[in-house]
Amino acid sequence: MIRIVIADDHRVVRTGLEQLIGTFDDVEVVGSGVNGEEAVEMCAAAQPEVALIDLEMPVLNGIEATRRILDASPATSVIVFTSFSDR
C-alpha cells in the first residue's frame, strides 16, 4: 500500500486529488491539509511514502514545507505541483 499526504489550499483541487487517488486499490490518502504546516505535521505523524505538495500555500509555502518534510520524514518522496492563471 502506498500512503499519500496531500496539501493544497484550493479545496476543489485537494478534493479532486483525493477522489482520483481513491480509485486506486494500492494507494491510500492518509492526510489532507490546506497549508504547508499541516503537511509537515501529517508527514511527521504518518510517515507516508509520498507527499503531494502545492507550491503556493498560505502559512508555509511548498518549498519550505518540502524542506521540513524531508527533515521529519526522510523516506517520504515529495512531489511539488502548482498552477498559475497568469499566462
N, CA, C and O atoms as a Tinker XYZ file with bonds, in Angstrom:
   348  protein
     1  N      0.851000   -1.184000    0.000000    73     2
     2  CA     0.000000    0.000000    0.000000    64     1     3
     3  C      0.894000    1.244000    0.000000    63     2     4     5
     4  O      1.807000    1.356000    0.818000    81     3
     5  N      0.631000    2.161000   -0.906000    73     3     6
     6  CA     1.339000    3.444000   -0.960000    64     5     7
     7  C      0.488000    4.470000   -0.219000    63     6     8     9
     8  O     -0.671000    4.702000   -0.562000    81     7
     9  N      1.077000    5.071000    0.790000    73     7    10
    10  CA     0.351000    6.064000    1.600000    64     9    11
    11  C      0.762000    7.465000    1.146000    63    10    12    13
    12  O      1.943000    7.750000    0.949000    81    11
    13  N     -0.236000    8.329000    0.984000    73    11    14
    14  CA    -0.008000    9.667000    0.427000    64    13    15
    15  C     -0.616000   10.733000    1.328000    63    14    16    17
    16  O     -1.702000   10.566000    1.885000    81    15
    17  N      0.123000   11.843000    1.453000    73    15    18
    18  CA    -0.388000   13.064000    2.078000    64    17    19
    19  C     -0.537000   14.099000    0.969000    63    18    20    21
    20  O      0.327000   14.220000    0.101000    81    19
    21  N     -1.638000   14.842000    1.004000    73    19    22
    22  CA    -1.908000   15.896000    0.019000    64    21    23
    23  C     -2.028000   17.222000    0.745000    63    22    24    25
    24  O     -2.676000   17.311000    1.788000    81    23
    25  N     -1.398000   18.262000    0.189000    73    23    26
    26  CA    -1.553000   19.611000    0.743000    64    25    27
    27  C     -1.769000   20.598000   -0.394000    63    26    28    29
    28  O     -0.912000   20.764000   -1.262000    81    27
    29  N     -2.912000   21.242000   -0.377000    73    27    30
    30  CA    -3.259000   22.271000   -1.353000    64    29    31
    31  C     -4.314000   23.166000   -0.726000    63    30    32    33
    32  O     -5.261000   22.679000   -0.108000    81    31
    33  N     -4.153000   24.472000   -0.885000    73    31    34
    34  CA    -5.094000   25.392000   -0.260000    64    33    35
    35  C     -6.394000   25.542000   -1.038000    63    34    36    37
    36  O     -7.331000   26.175000   -0.553000    81    35
    37  N     -6.464000   24.973000   -2.227000    73    35    38
    38  CA    -7.706000   25.017000   -3.009000    64    37    39
    39  C     -8.495000   23.728000   -2.778000    63    38    40    41
    40  O     -8.061000   22.639000   -3.155000    81    39
    41  N     -9.641000   23.873000   -2.162000    73    39    42
    42  CA   -10.471000   22.725000   -1.802000    64    41    43
    43  C    -10.815000   21.856000   -2.993000    63    42    44    45
    44  O    -10.777000   20.630000   -2.887000    81    43
    45  N    -11.151000   22.460000   -4.128000    73    43    46
    46  CA   -11.556000   21.696000   -5.307000    64    45    47
    47  C    -10.396000   20.824000   -5.800000    63    46    48    49
    48  O    -10.600000   19.659000   -6.144000    81    47
    49  N     -9.205000   21.372000   -5.835000    73    47    50
    50  CA    -8.029000   20.608000   -6.272000    64    49    51
    51  C     -7.759000   19.469000   -5.288000    63    50    52    53
    52  O     -7.565000   18.320000   -5.685000    81    51
    53  N     -7.750000   19.805000   -4.014000    73    51    54
    54  CA    -7.468000   18.816000   -2.974000    64    53    55
    55  C     -8.490000   17.670000   -3.016000    63    54    56    57
    56  O     -8.119000   16.498000   -2.969000    81    55
    57  N     -9.762000   18.018000   -3.103000    73    55    58
    58  CA   -10.827000   17.009000   -3.156000    64    57    59
    59  C    -10.718000   16.163000   -4.418000    63    58    60    61
    60  O    -10.907000   14.947000   -4.371000    81    59
    61  N    -10.417000   16.797000   -5.537000    73    59    62
    62  CA   -10.254000   16.063000   -6.796000    64    61    63
    63  C     -9.117000   15.062000   -6.730000    63    62    64    65
    64  O     -9.250000   13.934000   -7.205000    81    63
    65  N     -7.998000   15.469000   -6.143000    73    63    66
    66  CA    -6.870000   14.550000   -5.990000    64    65    67
    67  C     -7.230000   13.394000   -5.062000    63    66    68    69
    68  O     -6.889000   12.244000   -5.338000    81    67
    69  N     -7.909000   13.695000   -3.979000    73    67    70
    70  CA    -8.328000   12.640000   -3.049000    64    69    71
    71  C     -9.229000   11.622000   -3.757000    63    70    72    73
    72  O     -9.066000   10.414000   -3.590000    81    71
    73  N    -10.172000   12.124000   -4.543000    73    71    74
    74  CA   -11.093000   11.227000   -5.243000    64    73    75
    75  C    -10.370000   10.402000   -6.303000    63    74    76    77
    76  O    -10.624000    9.205000   -6.439000    81    75
    77  N     -9.472000   11.034000   -7.051000    73    75    78
    78  CA    -8.716000   10.312000   -8.075000    64    77    79
    79  C     -7.853000    9.231000   -7.440000    63    78    80    81
    80  O     -7.865000    8.084000   -7.887000    81    79
    81  N     -7.112000    9.585000   -6.412000    73    79    82
    82  CA    -6.242000    8.620000   -5.744000    64    81    83
    83  C     -7.066000    7.510000   -5.106000    63    82    84    85
    84  O     -6.618000    6.365000   -5.036000    81    83
    85  N     -8.250000    7.836000   -4.646000    73    83    86
    86  CA    -9.129000    6.839000   -4.046000    64    85    87
    87  C     -9.579000    5.749000   -5.004000    63    86    88    89
    88  O    -10.090000    4.720000   -4.561000    81    87
    89  N     -9.405000    5.945000   -6.297000    73    87    90
    90  CA    -9.798000    4.935000   -7.279000    64    89    91
    91  C     -8.756000    3.829000   -7.435000    63    90    92    93
    92  O     -9.031000    2.811000   -8.071000    81    91
    93  N     -7.568000    4.013000   -6.865000    73    91    94
    94  CA    -6.511000    3.011000   -6.968000    64    93    95
    95  C     -6.548000    2.076000   -5.762000    63    94    96    97
    96  O     -6.649000    2.526000   -4.620000    81    95
    97  N     -6.465000    0.786000   -6.024000    73    95    98
    98  CA    -6.544000   -0.197000   -4.949000    64    97    99
    99  C     -5.338000   -0.177000   -4.015000    63    98   100   101
   100  O     -5.470000   -0.483000   -2.830000    81    99
   101  N     -4.181000    0.175000   -4.529000    73    99   102
   102  CA    -2.950000    0.067000   -3.745000    64   101   103
   103  C     -2.429000    1.415000   -3.237000    63   102   104   105
   104  O     -1.267000    1.525000   -2.846000    81   103
   105  N     -3.288000    2.437000   -3.242000    73   103   106
   106  CA    -2.906000    3.773000   -2.792000    64   105   107
   107  C     -3.937000    4.273000   -1.788000    63   106   108   109
   108  O     -5.140000    4.091000   -1.973000    81   107
   109  N     -3.446000    4.913000   -0.713000    73   107   110
   110  CA    -4.344000    5.413000    0.327000    64   109   111
   111  C     -3.927000    6.832000    0.726000    63   110   112   113
   112  O     -2.750000    7.084000    0.984000    81   111
   113  N     -4.880000    7.749000    0.778000    73   111   114
   114  CA    -4.625000    9.101000    1.279000    64   113   115
   115  C     -4.698000    9.033000    2.806000    63   114   116   117
   116  O     -5.743000    8.726000    3.378000    81   115
   117  N     -3.562000    9.326000    3.455000    73   115   118
   118  CA    -3.508000    9.245000    4.922000    64   117   119
   119  C     -3.564000   10.619000    5.580000    63   118   120   121
   120  O     -3.557000   10.727000    6.807000    81   119
   121  N     -3.619000   11.670000    4.760000    73   119   122
   122  CA    -3.738000   13.016000    5.293000    64   121   123
   123  C     -3.967000   14.008000    4.183000    63   122   124   125
   124  O     -3.483000   13.837000    3.064000    81   123
   125  N     -4.713000   15.054000    4.504000    73   123   126
   126  CA    -5.029000   16.085000    3.526000    64   125   127
   127  C     -5.127000   17.412000    4.265000    63   126   128   129
   128  O     -5.885000   17.542000    5.226000    81   127
   129  N     -4.353000   18.398000    3.809000    73   127   130
   130  CA    -4.334000   19.669000    4.511000    64   129   131
   131  C     -4.355000   20.860000    3.584000    63   130   132   133
   132  O     -4.222000   20.727000    2.367000    81   131
   133  N     -4.526000   22.035000    4.181000    73   131   134
   134  CA    -4.699000   23.263000    3.407000    64   133   135
   135  C     -3.461000   24.154000    3.370000    63   134   136   137
   136  O     -3.464000   25.191000    2.707000    81   135
   137  N     -2.396000   23.756000    4.084000    73   135   138
   138  CA    -1.175000   24.565000    4.039000    64   137   139
   139  C      0.040000   23.690000    4.337000    63   138   140   141
   140  O     -0.087000   22.532000    4.735000    81   139
   141  N      1.209000   24.269000    4.137000    73   139   142
   142  CA     2.444000   23.524000    4.319000    64   141   143
   143  C      2.689000   23.079000    5.744000    63   142   144   145
   144  O      3.266000   22.016000    5.972000    81   143
   145  N      2.263000   23.868000    6.693000    73   143   146
   146  CA     2.443000   23.493000    8.097000    64   145   147
   147  C      1.678000   22.204000    8.418000    63   146   148   149
   148  O      2.196000   21.317000    9.096000    81   147
   149  N      0.456000   22.114000    7.927000    73   147   150
   150  CA    -0.326000   20.889000    8.130000    64   149   151
   151  C      0.344000   19.708000    7.440000    63   150   152   153
   152  O      0.360000   18.602000    7.980000    81   151
   153  N      0.894000   19.936000    6.255000    73   151   154
   154  CA     1.569000   18.853000    5.531000    64   153   155
   155  C      2.758000   18.319000    6.324000    63   154   156   157
   156  O      2.955000   17.107000    6.411000    81   155
   157  N      3.541000   19.210000    6.896000    73   155   158
   158  CA     4.695000   18.796000    7.693000    64   157   159
   159  C      4.237000   17.956000    8.881000    63   158   160   161
   160  O      4.814000   16.904000    9.158000    81   159
   161  N      3.212000   18.412000    9.579000    73   159   162
   162  CA     2.703000   17.685000   10.744000    64   161   163
   163  C      2.176000   16.307000   10.354000    63   162   164   165
   164  O      2.442000   15.322000   11.043000    81   163
   165  N      1.429000   16.233000    9.248000    73   163   166
   166  CA     0.871000   14.957000    8.808000    64   165   167
   167  C      1.965000   13.986000    8.387000    63   166   168   169
   168  O      1.889000   12.793000    8.681000    81   167
   169  N      2.988000   14.501000    7.695000    73   167   170
   170  CA     4.079000   13.628000    7.253000    64   169   171
   171  C      4.900000   13.122000    8.440000    63   170   172   173
   172  O      5.336000   11.970000    8.448000    81   171
   173  N      5.107000   13.965000    9.424000    73   171   174
   174  CA     5.845000   13.532000   10.617000    64   173   175
   175  C      5.082000   12.433000   11.347000    63   174   176   177
   176  O      5.683000   11.489000   11.860000    81   175
   177  N      3.772000   12.558000   11.393000    73   175   178
   178  CA     2.948000   11.579000   12.116000    64   177   179
   179  C      2.745000   10.290000   11.322000    63   178   180   181
   180  O      2.865000    9.196000   11.874000    81   179
   181  N      2.437000   10.414000   10.031000    73   179   182
   182  CA     2.052000    9.246000    9.231000    64   181   183
   183  C      3.216000    8.585000    8.501000    63   182   184   185
   184  O      3.126000    7.416000    8.125000    81   183
   185  N      4.318000    9.328000    8.294000    73   183   186
   186  CA     5.467000    8.805000    7.548000    64   185   187
   187  C      5.018000    8.185000    6.211000    63   186   188   189
   188  O      5.284000    7.011000    5.954000    81   187
   189  N      4.336000    8.976000    5.359000    73   187   190
   190  CA     3.845000    8.427000    4.092000    64   189   191
   191  C      4.983000    8.185000    3.106000    63   190   192   193
   192  O      6.079000    8.726000    3.253000    81   191
   193  N      4.705000    7.371000    2.109000    73   191   194
   194  CA     5.692000    7.149000    1.048000    64   193   195
   195  C      5.793000    8.363000    0.129000    63   194   196   197
   196  O      6.863000    8.661000   -0.402000    81   195
   197  N      4.658000    9.071000   -0.057000    73   195   198
   198  CA     4.601000   10.201000   -0.992000    64   197   199
   199  C      3.839000   11.366000   -0.366000    63   198   200   201
   200  O      2.849000   11.173000    0.339000    81   199
   201  N      4.322000   12.576000   -0.637000    73   199   202
   202  CA     3.594000   13.794000   -0.276000    64   201   203
   203  C      3.401000   14.618000   -1.542000    63   202   204   205
   204  O      4.370000   14.948000   -2.225000    81   203
   205  N      2.151000   14.950000   -1.855000    73   203   206
   206  CA     1.824000   15.837000   -2.977000    64   205   207
   207  C      1.616000   17.224000   -2.389000    63   206   208   209
   208  O      0.684000   17.446000   -1.617000    81   207
   209  N      2.491000   18.159000   -2.758000    73   207   210
   210  CA     2.516000   19.462000   -2.104000    64   209   211
   211  C      2.374000   20.577000   -3.134000    63   210   212   213
   212  O      3.132000   20.641000   -4.102000    81   211
   213  N      1.407000   21.446000   -2.917000    73   211   214
   214  CA     1.240000   22.631000   -3.752000    64   213   215
   215  C      2.383000   23.594000   -3.439000    63   214   216   217
   216  O      2.808000   23.705000   -2.289000    81   215
   217  N      2.872000   24.280000   -4.446000    73   215   218
   218  CA     3.978000   25.217000   -4.266000    64   217   219
   219  C      3.544000   26.477000   -3.531000    63   218   220   221
   220  O      4.251000   26.958000   -2.645000    81   219
   221  N      2.387000   27.011000   -3.895000    73   219   222
   222  CA     1.898000   28.261000   -3.313000    64   221   223
   223  C      0.767000   27.990000   -2.334000    63   222   224   225
   224  O     -0.354000   27.673000   -2.732000    81   223
   225  N      1.079000   28.119000   -1.043000    73   223   226
   226  CA     0.076000   27.917000    0.002000    64   225   227
   227  C      0.286000   28.935000    1.109000    63   226   228   229
   228  O      1.391000   29.450000    1.282000    81   227
   229  N     -0.763000   29.228000    1.857000    73   227   230
   230  CA    -0.613000   30.142000    2.995000    64   229   231
   231  C      0.113000   29.451000    4.152000    63   230   232   233
   232  O      0.307000   28.236000    4.141000    81   231
   233  N      0.498000   30.224000    5.119000    73   231   234
   234  CA     1.144000   29.795000    6.356000    64   233   235
   235  C      2.572000   29.318000    6.096000    63   234   236   237
   236  O      3.512000   29.870000    6.668000    81   235
   237  N      2.754000   28.310000    5.248000    73   235   238
   238  CA     4.067000   27.772000    4.924000    64   237   239
   239  C      4.024000   27.292000    3.483000    63   238   240   241
   240  O      3.233000   26.410000    3.147000    81   239
   241  N      4.873000   27.866000    2.621000    73   239   242
   242  CA     4.813000   27.521000    1.203000    64   241   243
   243  C      5.393000   26.131000    0.943000    63   242   244   245
   244  O      5.985000   25.517000    1.831000    81   243
   245  N      5.217000   25.654000   -0.268000    73   243   246
   246  CA     5.635000   24.301000   -0.623000    64   245   247
   247  C      7.127000   24.073000   -0.550000    63   246   248   249
   248  O      7.566000   22.964000   -0.246000    81   247
   249  N      7.917000   25.097000   -0.823000    73   247   250
   250  CA     9.375000   24.940000   -0.772000    64   249   251
   251  C      9.840000   24.679000    0.662000    63   250   252   253
   252  O     10.575000   23.725000    0.917000    81   251
   253  N      9.414000   25.519000    1.584000    73   251   254
   254  CA     9.817000   25.332000    2.975000    64   253   255
   255  C      9.165000   24.083000    3.565000    63   254   256   257
   256  O      9.780000   23.389000    4.374000    81   255
   257  N      7.930000   23.794000    3.167000    73   255   258
   258  CA     7.274000   22.567000    3.641000    64   257   259
   259  C      8.062000   21.341000    3.199000    63   258   260   261
   260  O      8.233000   20.403000    3.977000    81   259
   261  N      8.540000   21.339000    1.970000    73   259   262
   262  CA     9.339000   20.217000    1.466000    64   261   263
   263  C     10.595000   20.027000    2.298000    63   262   264   265
   264  O     10.934000   18.902000    2.666000    81   263
   265  N     11.283000   21.110000    2.595000    73   263   266
   266  CA    12.488000   21.020000    3.441000    64   265   267
   267  C     12.160000   20.379000    4.792000    63   266   268   269
   268  O     12.864000   19.483000    5.258000    81   267
   269  N     11.089000   20.852000    5.401000    73   267   270
   270  CA    10.720000   20.347000    6.729000    64   269   271
   271  C     10.209000   18.910000    6.676000    63   270   272   273
   272  O     10.470000   18.123000    7.587000    81   271
   273  N      9.487000   18.568000    5.618000    73   271   274
   274  CA     9.005000   17.187000    5.462000    64   273   275
   275  C     10.183000   16.237000    5.350000    63   274   276   277
   276  O     10.199000   15.190000    5.996000    81   275
   277  N     11.164000   16.590000    4.541000    73   275   278
   278  CA    12.319000   15.710000    4.367000    64   277   279
   279  C     13.147000   15.594000    5.632000    63   278   280   281
   280  O     13.780000   14.563000    5.862000    81   279
   281  N     13.155000   16.636000    6.461000    73   279   282
   282  CA    13.832000   16.552000    7.759000    64   281   283
   283  C     13.084000   15.618000    8.706000    63   282   284   285
   284  O     13.695000   14.804000    9.398000    81   283
   285  N     11.760000   15.742000    8.730000    73   283   286
   286  CA    10.938000   14.971000    9.663000    64   285   287
   287  C     10.638000   13.560000    9.162000    63   286   288   289
   288  O     10.418000   12.649000    9.960000    81   287
   289  N     10.629000   13.382000    7.853000    73   287   290
   290  CA    10.240000   12.106000    7.253000    64   289   291
   291  C     11.126000   11.842000    6.025000    63   290   292   293
   292  O     10.649000   11.923000    4.893000    81   291
   293  N     12.409000   11.527000    6.242000    73   291   294
   294  CA    13.363000   11.427000    5.127000    64   293   295
   295  C     13.030000   10.366000    4.080000    63   294   296   297
   296  O     13.510000   10.456000    2.950000    81   295
   297  N     12.234000    9.380000    4.419000    73   295   298
   298  CA    11.877000    8.345000    3.442000    64   297   299
   299  C     10.717000    8.764000    2.538000    63   298   300   301
   300  O     10.397000    8.062000    1.579000    81   299
   301  N     10.086000    9.902000    2.835000    73   299   302
   302  CA     8.964000   10.383000    2.034000    64   301   303
   303  C      9.466000   11.043000    0.755000    63   302   304   305
   304  O     10.357000   11.891000    0.797000    81   303
   305  N      8.897000   10.656000   -0.371000    73   303   306
   306  CA     9.172000   11.330000   -1.650000    64   305   307
   307  C      8.173000   12.463000   -1.791000    63   306   308   309
   308  O      6.973000   12.276000   -1.592000    81   307
   309  N      8.677000   13.640000   -2.137000    73   307   310
   310  CA     7.811000   14.817000   -2.266000    64   309   311
   311  C      7.646000   15.161000   -3.738000    63   310   312   313
   312  O      8.622000   15.295000   -4.476000    81   311
   313  N      6.396000   15.301000   -4.145000    73   311   314
   314  CA     6.070000   15.780000   -5.492000    64   313   315
   315  C      5.430000   17.145000   -5.317000    63   314   316   317
   316  O      4.395000   17.277000   -4.663000    81   315
   317  N      6.054000   18.166000   -5.910000    73   315   318
   318  CA     5.554000   19.532000   -5.814000    64   317   319
   319  C      4.789000   19.851000   -7.094000    63   318   320   321
   320  O      5.270000   19.588000   -8.197000    81   319
   321  N      3.608000   20.413000   -6.940000    73   319   322
   322  CA     2.811000   20.823000   -8.101000    64   321   323
   323  C      2.224000   22.191000   -7.836000    63   322   324   325
   324  O      2.089000   22.615000   -6.689000    81   323
   325  N      1.878000   22.875000   -8.909000    73   323   326
   326  CA     1.244000   24.169000   -8.773000    64   325   327
   327  C      0.604000   24.563000  -10.080000    63   326   328   329
   328  O      0.866000   23.951000  -11.116000    81   327
   329  N     -0.218000   25.564000  -10.041000    73   327   330
   330  CA    -0.801000   26.125000  -11.270000    64   329   331
   331  C     -0.923000   27.621000  -11.099000    63   330   332   333
   332  O     -1.139000   28.125000   -9.998000    81   331
   333  N     -0.781000   28.317000  -12.206000    73   331   334
   334  CA    -0.927000   29.767000  -12.202000    64   333   335
   335  C     -1.889000   30.146000  -13.301000    63   334   336   337
   336  O     -1.837000   29.583000  -14.394000    81   335
   337  N     -2.766000   31.092000  -13.028000    73   335   338
   338  CA    -3.721000   31.531000  -14.044000    64   337   339
   339  C     -3.111000   32.578000  -14.964000    63   338   340   341
   340  O     -3.666000   32.850000  -16.028000    81   339
   341  N     -1.992000   33.167000  -14.585000    73   339   342
   342  CA    -1.318000   34.164000  -15.410000    64   341   343
   343  C     -0.569000   33.465000  -16.546000    63   342   344   345
   344  O      0.274000   32.602000  -16.306000    81   343
   345  N     -0.882000   33.842000  -17.767000    73   343   346
   346  CA    -0.228000   33.201000  -18.912000    64   345   347
   347  C      1.128000   33.798000  -19.114000    63   346   348
   348  O      1.847000   33.399000  -20.030000    81   347
